[in-house]
Amino acid sequence: MIKIISKRISPEKLKEFLGKPFSDMVKFVVDIEKGVVALGGELHSDAEALLLEKGCLQKNLWGGNLYPDLPGEGRIVYTSMINIRPSAGNRSMELKDEKARARVKIVLDKLIL
């Protein structure tokens, strides 16, 4: 189950993604330009593909994992295979660019945190 979120959802709604398929974590892909997030699913690449189908641009998409039951900054892990993008200066699964991380966090704060 992958859904594109463009309006704020409640913590209860977010927790509905747990167990589908991960019990403690929800995968996400954020479009930092459009300000939307694709939540859920087994692979970040599936959420990325859905966003690309909806007209998002690859260069604006960054993935990670959200742990709803953890406190504070520990809730967000900025790691995903789709983040490996040497052409954008990101050579690892972890999103290293602090500006891009901040933009991802802004979208997550606005829509789900």
RAVENBEL-V597799 format. One record per pair of residues at least 12 apart in sequence whose C-alpha atoms are under 7 Angstrom apart, sorted by sequence separation. I is the first residue (numbers start at 0). J is the second residue. If there is no record, write none. Layout:
# RAVENBEL-V597799
I:J, I:J
This chain:
# RAVENBEL-V597799
26:38, 27:39, 64:76, 80:92, 82:94, 25:38, 26:39, 63:76, 64:77, 79:92, 25:39, 26:40, 63:77, 64:78, 78:92, 79:93, 28:43, 62:77, 63:78, 78:93, 27:43, 62:78, 63:79, 77:93, 78:94, 26:43, 62:79, 77:94, 28:46, 0:19, 28:47, 43:62, 62:81, 20:40, 61:81, 62:82, 19:40, 20:41, 61:82, 16:39, 30:55, 32:59, 31:59, 30:59, 31:60, 5:35, 30:60, 4:35, 5:36, 29:60, 30:61, 3:35, 4:36, 28:60, 29:61, 3:36, 4:37, 28:61, 29:62, 3:37, 28:62, 2:37, 3:38, 27:62, 28:63, 1:37, 2:38, 27:63, 43:79, 1:38, 2:39, 26:63, 27:64, 44:81, 1:39, 26:64, 43:81, 0:39, 1:40, 25:64, 26:65, 0:40, 24:64, 25:65, 24:65, 25:66, 24:66, 23:66, 24:67, 1:46, 14:67, 31:102, 35:106, 31:103, 34:106, 29:103, 13:111, 10:111, 7:109, 8:110, 9:111, 7:110, 8:111, 6:110, 7:111, 5:110
